[in-house]
């Protein structure tokens, strides 16, 4: 079971943990958990992911949030959850205190002021700029471009006949879409106006 700590206890963490922002978890969760073993995630980020699972603007965003949530659950031994709230007095008055990113930055500022032995990772340019203005170490994650890496899922659109034919082909060993074993399939049924998620098991 992973630790749950308050910000004031941050100094007990060994080595240099990485604070991971939600945008990186959405895009690179599998890669992040394979690469790092000391990861910190705030309650704010968990809340963002939970909201995006249900209310994301697109089905892809919802899927990415669900995938990140699964990877978090499967790698809980590598995670320290930071469950804390600040009074936001440590960030400039020009920062909207109701803005989620600013809440996270306020928490990071509190952590950094207590012990600067951590590095925040975010691919949000404005988030990094705000951190830099407060001397909080925050870097862009140097993973491969999402356009060039295997995303772990495919999206297909079609009516009921198309979908039935697809599963019939798969049951016969036909794989014309070159699905990869354990790849997720997001299938949109235009007749039922429903979206279903599957995992390809190779047959």
DADA-V455948 format. One record per residue. PSI is psi in radians with two decimals (none if undefined). OMEGA is omega in degrees with one decimal (none if undefined). D_CENTER is the distance of its C-alpha to the mean C-alpha in Angstrom with 1 decimal. Layout:
[[PSI OMEGA D_CENTER] [PSI OMEGA D_CENTER]]
This chain:
[[2.38 -177.8 19.9] [2.75 -179.9 17.7] [2.61 169.4 19.3] [2.11 -174.5 18.9] [2.79 169.9 20.5] [2.76 -177.2 21.7] [-0.62 -176.9 21.4] [-0.29 -178.9 25.1] [0.12 -175.3 24.6] [-0.58 -173.0 22.2] [-0.26 -177.9 25.1] [-0.21 -178.3 25.4] [2.36 179.5 22.3] [2.78 175.2 23.6] [-2.63 -179.7 22.9] [1.84 178.0 20.2] [2.81 178.1 16.8] [2.15 172.3 13.7] [2.16 -174.2 11.9] [2.20 178.7 8.3] [2.81 -174.7 7.3] [-0.58 -177.6 4.6] [-0.55 177.5 5.7] [-0.71 177.6 5.4] [-0.65 179.9 2.2] [-0.67 -172.8 3.1] [-0.61 -168.9 6.2] [0.47 -173.2 7.0] [-0.78 -179.1 5.6] [-0.82 -178.9 9.3] [-0.71 -178.9 10.9] [-0.82 -177.0 9.5] [-0.39 174.4 10.8] [-0.53 -173.8 13.9] [-0.66 -173.9 14.7] [2.57 179.9 14.3] [-0.04 179.8 15.8] [1.55 -171.6 15.7] [2.37 177.0 12.3] [2.34 179.8 12.3] [2.30 -178.4 9.9] [2.78 175.7 11.8] [-0.52 178.3 12.8] [-0.74 -179.9 12.1] [-0.72 176.9 8.3] [-0.70 178.2 8.8] [-0.70 177.8 11.2] [-0.81 -179.2 9.2] [-0.73 179.7 6.9] [-0.71 178.8 10.3] [-0.73 -177.8 12.0] [-0.51 176.5 10.1] [-0.62 -175.1 10.7] [-0.60 -168.9 14.3] [0.31 178.2 14.9] [2.62 -175.5 12.8] [-0.48 179.7 15.5] [2.86 177.2 15.4] [-0.56 178.9 15.0] [-0.76 178.4 12.7] [-0.75 178.5 10.2] [-0.74 179.3 10.9] [-0.79 -179.8 10.5] [-0.68 178.7 7.1] [-0.70 177.6 6.1] [-0.73 179.7 8.6] [-0.77 178.5 7.7] [-0.71 179.2 4.5] [-0.74 177.6 7.1] [-0.76 -179.2 9.7] [-0.63 175.5 8.6] [-0.80 -179.5 8.3] [-0.66 -177.8 11.7] [-0.19 -177.8 13.1] [0.57 -174.9 12.7] [-0.41 179.4 13.8] [-0.24 -179.5 16.7] [-0.01 -169.2 14.7] [2.42 165.4 13.1] [2.16 178.9 15.0] [2.26 179.5 14.1] [1.76 -178.1 15.6] [1.76 -176.2 17.2] [2.75 173.0 19.5] [2.56 178.5 20.7] [2.99 177.2 22.9] [0.02 176.4 25.8] [0.23 178.8 24.4] [-0.12 -177.2 27.8] [0.09 175.8 26.3] [2.69 -176.5 25.0] [2.62 -179.7 27.4] [-0.37 178.5 28.8] [-0.20 175.6 27.7] [2.09 178.8 24.1] [2.02 -174.9 23.5] [-0.13 175.7 22.8] [-0.16 179.4 21.3] [2.30 -175.1 18.6] [-0.76 178.9 15.1] [-0.70 -179.1 14.5] [-0.57 174.7 18.0] [-0.75 178.8 17.5] [-0.75 179.9 14.8] [-0.68 176.7 17.2] [-0.73 177.3 20.0] [-0.78 178.8 18.5] [-0.67 178.4 17.8] [-0.73 178.1 21.4] [-0.77 179.1 22.7] [-0.78 -177.2 21.2] [-0.67 179.5 22.4] [-0.48 178.7 25.8] [-0.69 179.6 26.2] [2.07 -172.6 25.2] [0.35 -176.9 23.7] [1.08 173.8 22.6] [2.88 177.8 18.9] [2.20 175.9 16.9] [2.52 177.9 14.0] [2.19 178.0 11.7] [2.48 175.5 10.7] [0.24 175.1 11.4] [1.96 -174.4 12.9] [-0.74 -178.9 16.6] [-0.66 176.7 17.9] [-0.81 179.7 15.6] [-0.69 -179.7 16.9] [-0.71 178.5 20.3] [-0.75 177.5 20.4] [-0.79 -179.4 19.4] [-0.66 -179.7 22.1] [-0.38 179.5 24.6] [0.20 178.6 24.3] [0.46 175.5 24.4] [2.18 -179.7 20.9] [2.06 -178.5 19.8] [2.18 -176.4 16.7] [2.75 172.3 16.2] [2.45 178.4 14.5] [2.29 -173.2 12.6] [0.56 177.1 15.3] [3.05 179.1 13.8] [2.75 177.6 15.6] [2.46 179.2 15.5] [-0.31 178.8 13.4] [-0.28 -174.9 17.0] [-0.09 -178.9 18.4] [2.77 175.6 16.1] [2.14 -172.9 16.1] [-0.32 -179.8 13.2] [0.06 178.2 13.8] [2.79 172.3 15.2] [2.59 177.3 18.2] [2.32 178.3 19.2] [2.49 179.5 22.8] [2.42 176.4 25.0] [2.95 177.9 28.4] [-3.10 -175.8 31.0] [-0.71 179.7 32.0] [-0.73 179.1 34.4] [-0.78 -176.8 32.0] [-0.74 177.5 29.5] [-0.71 177.9 32.3] [-0.65 178.7 33.6] [-0.84 -178.7 30.2] [-0.54 176.3 30.1] [-0.75 177.4 33.8] [-0.76 -179.2 33.4] [-0.72 -179.7 30.7] [-0.40 178.7 33.0] [0.11 177.9 35.7] [0.14 178.4 33.6] [2.34 -176.3 33.1] [1.09 -173.7 29.8] [-0.31 177.7 30.6] [0.04 176.0 26.9] [0.85 175.3 26.3] [2.58 177.9 23.5] [2.47 179.3 22.1] [2.33 -177.5 22.3] [0.10 176.0 19.2] [2.45 176.8 17.8] [2.49 177.0 16.4] [2.14 174.2 18.7] [1.98 -172.8 18.1] [2.14 179.9 21.7] [2.07 177.8 23.0] [1.92 -175.7 26.6] [-0.42 177.4 28.5] [-0.88 -177.3 31.4] [-0.19 -176.2 29.5] [0.79 179.6 26.9] [2.70 176.6 24.3] [2.30 176.9 21.1] [2.63 -177.9 20.7] [2.31 -179.6 18.2] [2.86 171.7 19.8] [2.22 -178.7 19.4] [2.12 -177.5 22.2] [0.18 175.9 24.1] [-0.05 -179.2 26.5] [none none 29.3]]
